[in-house]
């Protein structure tokens, strides 16, 4: 019996370092290039429907986070972590459309340009989960699900700046990306997230709360311990 326990103990001691080698902790930081799609709100009255749509452009931001990576096999790994992300979009043009409620005909339509520097930005906490594939010891491709939580927002237009309260805070997105790893532990990281969830922030007028989806491209560097 003692010999059996001794063999089990030796096996466990030998097994633990092997499993530990499959786990890596890491940190990453970099730049966001983000925008929003389907940014719109509307107002209904018995006589008409007023619709407001905004075309957005790219805006620079940044991110920082940490993660844990576990290699299931030599080729396949999973990664989970958390990332703080500062992202949003620049406002480019807007369009107001007034439609007759009864017959659906367009009563009035006007477009306008936003002043330079008009934008909306978000502070967001993301929880990405990646499935990775190692093509080589250096090159990894990845795909995954990114869960986000909208912490706060800020809008700037002309000389006016305000912080609308987020209404729909939970963001779910699909991600694809890649990494190039160096033997030193450093790596270059890039990915794109396609937001699937309709997010909303509180409107300051009598229109409905504007809705939109996130689109974020990230490029940065990191280190695996």
ChimeraX attribute file (.defattr): number of C-alpha atoms within 10 A of each C-alpha:
attribute: neighborCount
match mode: 1-to-1
recipient: residues
	/A:1	6
	/A:2	7
	/A:3	8
	/A:4	9
	/A:5	10
	/A:6	11
	/A:7	12
	/A:8	12
	/A:9	12
	/A:10	11
	/A:11	11
	/A:12	11
	/A:13	11
	/A:14	11
	/A:15	11
	/A:16	10
	/A:17	10
	/A:18	10
	/A:19	12
	/A:20	11
	/A:21	10
	/A:22	14
	/A:23	17
	/A:24	16
	/A:25	14
	/A:26	16
	/A:27	18
	/A:28	20
	/A:29	21
	/A:30	18
	/A:31	19
	/A:32	24
	/A:33	20
	/A:34	25
	/A:35	24
	/A:36	24
	/A:37	17
	/A:38	15
	/A:39	19
	/A:40	20
	/A:41	19
	/A:42	17
	/A:43	15
	/A:44	15
	/A:45	9
	/A:46	8
	/A:47	9
	/A:48	18
	/A:49	18
	/A:50	19
	/A:51	18
	/A:52	19
	/A:53	18
	/A:54	23
	/A:55	19
	/A:56	22
	/A:57	17
	/A:58	20
	/A:59	19
	/A:60	18
	/A:61	19
	/A:62	17
	/A:63	21
	/A:64	17
	/A:65	18
	/A:66	17
	/A:67	18
	/A:68	17
	/A:69	20
	/A:70	19
	/A:71	20
	/A:72	13
	/A:73	11
	/A:74	11
	/A:75	13
	/A:76	16
	/A:77	19
	/A:78	19
	/A:79	19
	/A:80	17
	/A:81	17
	/A:82	19
	/A:83	19
	/A:84	19
	/A:85	24
	/A:86	20
	/A:87	27
	/A:88	29
	/A:89	26
	/A:90	24
	/A:91	26
	/A:92	18
	/A:93	15
	/A:94	17
	/A:95	15
	/A:96	17
	/A:97	16
	/A:98	20
	/A:99	18
	/A:100	16
	/A:101	15
	/A:102	10
	/A:103	8
	/A:104	11
	/A:105	11
	/A:106	13
	/A:107	12
	/A:108	11
	/A:109	12
	/A:110	10
	/A:111	12
	/A:112	11
	/A:113	12
	/A:114	16
	/A:115	14
	/A:116	11
	/A:117	13
	/A:118	18
	/A:119	22
	/A:120	23
	/A:121	21
	/A:122	19
	/A:123	17
	/A:124	21
	/A:125	20
	/A:126	22
	/A:127	18
	/A:128	21
	/A:129	22
	/A:130	22
	/A:131	19
	/A:132	24
	/A:133	19
	/A:134	19
	/A:135	11
	/A:136	11
	/A:137	12
	/A:138	12
	/A:139	15
	/A:140	20
	/A:141	18
	/A:142	21
	/A:143	20
	/A:144	19
	/A:145	19
	/A:146	20
	/A:147	18
	/A:148	22
	/A:149	17
	/A:150	21
	/A:151	14
	/A:152	15
	/A:153	20
	/A:154	17
	/A:155	18
	/A:156	17
	/A:157	16
	/A:158	11
	/A:159	8
	/A:160	8
	/A:161	13
	/A:162	12
	/A:163	16
	/A:164	17
	/A:165	17
	/A:166	20
	/A:167	15
	/A:168	16
	/A:169	18
	/A:170	18
	/A:171	20
	/A:172	23
	/A:173	21
	/A:174	17
	/A:175	20
	/A:176	18
	/A:177	19
	/A:178	19
	/A:179	21
	/A:180	17
	/A:181	20
	/A:182	14
	/A:183	9
	/A:184	9
	/A:185	12
	/A:186	17
	/A:187	18
	/A:188	18
	/A:189	19
	/A:190	19
	/A:191	18
	/A:192	20
	/A:193	21
	/A:194	17
	/A:195	23
	/A:196	14
	/A:197	18
	/A:198	18
	/A:199	21
	/A:200	23
	/A:201	21
	/A:202	17
	/A:203	15
	/A:204	12
	/A:205	8
	/A:206	9
	/A:207	16
	/A:208	18
	/A:209	20
	/A:210	20
	/A:211	20
	/A:212	20
	/A:213	19
	/A:214	22
	/A:215	20
	/A:216	24
	/A:217	20
	/A:218	21
	/A:219	20
	/A:220	18
	/A:221	18
	/A:222	19
	/A:223	18
	/A:224	20
	/A:225	11
